[in-house]
Amino acid sequence: MSGQITTLIGLPRAGKSTFAKRWMEEYYRTEYGMHRVVLNRDNLRLAIHGQRFKEEAENFVHAVTMAMLKALLMQDMHVLVDECNTTKDSIKGILKLDANAEFIYLDTPIEVCKQRAYASNQPDLVEAGVIDRFHTNLGKLVRNNHPDIAIRNCGLRTDSELLTKENILASIEEIRKRVST
């Protein structure tokens, strides 16, 4: 495959889709480079079953997402993956398709994400603990995939203190090393 992947990482309501929109606008302004496309799993969910989330459909949504991503890469597309990508498995899946994938972490504070969820009439993201769960996933990502960071930061009391752009990207590089070997 000769396409390219750029992957966003961040909490729900962190601004990933806004970033994706600007990324596409930049492309249309310049008209240079590889053709760009945004792949957004939430949009696929809505197209497949008409809901933002339906647990029993997630395996199918994942399979469709990965098939679409492969097909777009085979067409030499530059794909921006607009998802939370807060787990080792989601990052490994991307790296298996593109070992050189670029990762961009949107470090929007958890409280801001929660405020945005309420402001956008998505209180379930807060009240059902969705944002908190993704936040915890990011903490695990750093603690479990970059031992130096975990040891150096063992005195930190909260995941928020651990979740810096530097720590997230260093953890991804550790995952990248393991996937490529």
C-alpha positions as CSV (number, residue, x, y, z in Angstrom):
1,M,0.0,0.0,0.0
2,S,1.3,3.4,-0.9
3,G,-1.1,5.8,0.9
4,Q,-0.4,7.5,4.2
5,I,-2.2,7.6,7.5
6,T,-2.4,10.5,10.0
7,T,-4.2,9.5,13.2
8,L,-5.8,11.8,15.8
9,I,-5.8,10.8,19.4
10,G,-7.9,12.5,22.0
11,L,-10.9,12.4,24.3
12,P,-14.5,12.6,23.0
13,R,-15.3,16.3,22.3
14,A,-11.5,17.2,22.3
15,G,-11.8,18.9,18.9
16,K,-10.7,16.0,16.6
17,S,-13.4,16.6,14.0
18,T,-12.8,20.3,14.0
19,F,-9.1,19.5,13.4
20,A,-10.1,17.2,10.6
21,K,-12.3,19.8,8.9
22,R,-9.4,22.3,9.0
23,W,-7.0,19.6,7.7
24,M,-9.3,19.2,4.7
25,E,-9.7,23.0,4.2
26,E,-5.9,23.3,4.1
27,Y,-5.8,20.7,1.4
28,Y,-8.4,22.5,-0.7
29,R,-6.6,25.8,-0.3
30,T,-3.3,24.4,-1.4
31,E,-4.4,21.8,-4.0
32,Y,-1.0,20.1,-3.6
33,G,0.1,16.7,-2.5
34,M,-1.6,13.4,-2.1
35,H,-5.4,13.3,-2.2
36,R,-6.8,13.6,1.3
37,V,-9.8,11.9,2.9
38,V,-11.1,11.8,6.5
39,L,-12.3,8.5,7.9
40,N,-14.6,9.0,10.9
41,R,-16.0,5.9,12.7
42,D,-18.9,7.9,14.2
43,N,-20.1,8.8,10.6
44,L,-19.8,5.1,9.7
45,R,-21.9,4.1,12.7
46,L,-24.6,6.6,11.7
47,A,-24.5,5.3,8.1
48,I,-24.7,1.6,9.1
49,H,-27.2,1.6,11.9
50,G,-28.3,5.2,12.5
51,Q,-26.9,5.6,16.0
52,R,-23.8,7.2,17.5
53,F,-23.0,3.9,19.3
54,K,-24.5,0.4,19.4
55,E,-22.3,-2.0,21.2
56,E,-23.5,-5.1,19.3
57,A,-22.5,-3.5,16.0
58,E,-18.9,-2.5,17.0
59,N,-17.2,-5.6,15.5
60,F,-18.9,-4.9,12.2
61,V,-18.1,-1.2,12.3
62,H,-14.5,-2.0,13.1
63,A,-14.3,-4.4,10.2
64,V,-15.8,-1.9,7.8
65,T,-13.4,0.8,9.1
66,M,-10.3,-1.3,8.5
67,A,-11.5,-2.4,5.1
68,M,-12.2,1.2,4.1
69,L,-8.8,2.3,5.4
70,K,-7.0,-0.5,3.4
71,A,-8.9,0.4,0.2
72,L,-8.1,4.1,0.6
73,L,-4.4,3.4,1.2
74,M,-4.4,1.2,-2.0
75,Q,-5.7,4.2,-3.9
76,D,-2.7,6.3,-2.7
77,M,-4.9,8.4,-0.4
78,H,-3.7,10.4,2.7
79,V,-6.2,9.3,5.3
80,L,-6.9,11.2,8.5
81,V,-8.4,8.8,11.0
82,D,-10.8,10.9,13.1
83,E,-11.3,8.7,16.2
84,C,-10.3,8.7,19.8
85,N,-7.6,6.0,19.4
86,T,-6.9,5.8,23.1
87,T,-5.9,2.1,23.3
88,K,-2.8,0.1,22.4
89,D,-4.9,-2.1,20.1
90,S,-6.3,0.8,18.1
91,I,-2.8,2.2,17.7
92,K,-1.4,-1.2,16.7
93,G,-4.1,-1.6,14.1
94,I,-3.1,1.6,12.5
95,L,0.6,0.8,12.6
96,K,0.0,-2.6,11.0
97,L,-1.4,-0.8,8.0
98,D,1.1,2.0,7.9
99,A,4.3,1.6,10.0
100,N,5.1,5.3,9.4
101,A,1.7,6.6,10.4
102,E,1.7,10.1,12.0
103,F,-0.1,10.6,15.3
104,I,-1.5,13.9,16.5
105,Y,-2.6,14.2,20.1
106,L,-5.2,16.8,21.0
107,D,-4.5,17.5,24.6
108,T,-7.8,19.1,25.5
109,P,-8.4,19.0,29.3
110,I,-11.0,16.5,30.4
111,E,-13.1,19.2,32.0
112,V,-13.3,21.1,28.7
113,C,-14.4,18.0,26.9
114,K,-17.2,17.5,29.5
115,Q,-18.3,21.1,29.1
116,R,-18.4,20.7,25.3
117,A,-20.4,17.5,25.7
118,Y,-23.1,19.3,27.6
119,A,-23.0,22.3,25.3
120,S,-23.4,20.0,22.3
121,N,-26.4,18.2,23.8
122,Q,-24.4,15.0,24.4
123,P,-24.7,14.7,28.2
124,D,-24.5,10.9,27.9
125,L,-20.8,11.3,27.2
126,V,-20.3,12.6,30.7
127,E,-23.1,10.9,32.6
128,A,-22.4,7.4,31.2
129,G,-18.7,7.9,32.0
130,V,-17.6,7.7,28.3
131,I,-15.2,10.6,28.5
132,D,-13.8,9.3,31.8
133,R,-13.3,5.9,30.3
134,F,-11.3,7.2,27.4
135,H,-9.3,9.4,29.8
136,T,-8.5,6.3,31.8
137,N,-7.5,4.5,28.6
138,L,-5.0,7.2,27.8
139,G,-3.5,6.9,31.2
140,K,-3.1,3.1,30.8
141,L,-1.6,3.7,27.3
142,V,1.2,5.7,28.9
143,R,1.7,3.6,32.0
144,N,1.7,0.3,30.2
145,N,3.6,1.1,27.1
146,H,6.5,3.4,28.2
147,P,8.1,2.1,31.4
148,D,10.5,5.0,31.7
149,I,7.6,7.4,31.8
150,A,5.6,5.3,34.3
151,I,8.6,5.1,36.6
152,R,9.6,8.8,36.3
153,N,6.0,9.8,36.9
154,C,5.0,7.2,39.6
155,G,4.3,10.1,42.0
156,L,1.7,11.7,39.9
157,R,-1.7,11.4,41.4
158,T,-3.9,11.7,38.3
159,D,-4.0,10.6,34.7
160,S,-4.3,14.3,33.7
161,E,-0.9,15.0,35.1
162,L,0.6,12.1,33.1
163,L,-1.2,12.9,29.8
164,T,1.1,15.3,28.1
165,K,1.7,15.3,24.4
166,E,5.3,14.2,25.0
167,N,4.2,11.2,27.1
168,I,1.5,10.1,24.7
169,L,3.8,10.3,21.6
170,A,6.6,8.5,23.4
171,S,4.2,5.7,24.3
172,I,3.2,5.4,20.7
173,E,6.8,5.2,19.6
174,E,7.3,2.3,22.0
175,I,4.3,0.5,20.5
176,R,5.6,1.3,17.0
177,K,8.9,-0.4,17.9
178,R,7.1,-3.5,19.1
179,V,4.9,-3.7,16.0
180,S,7.8,-3.3,13.6
181,T,9.9,-6.1,15.1
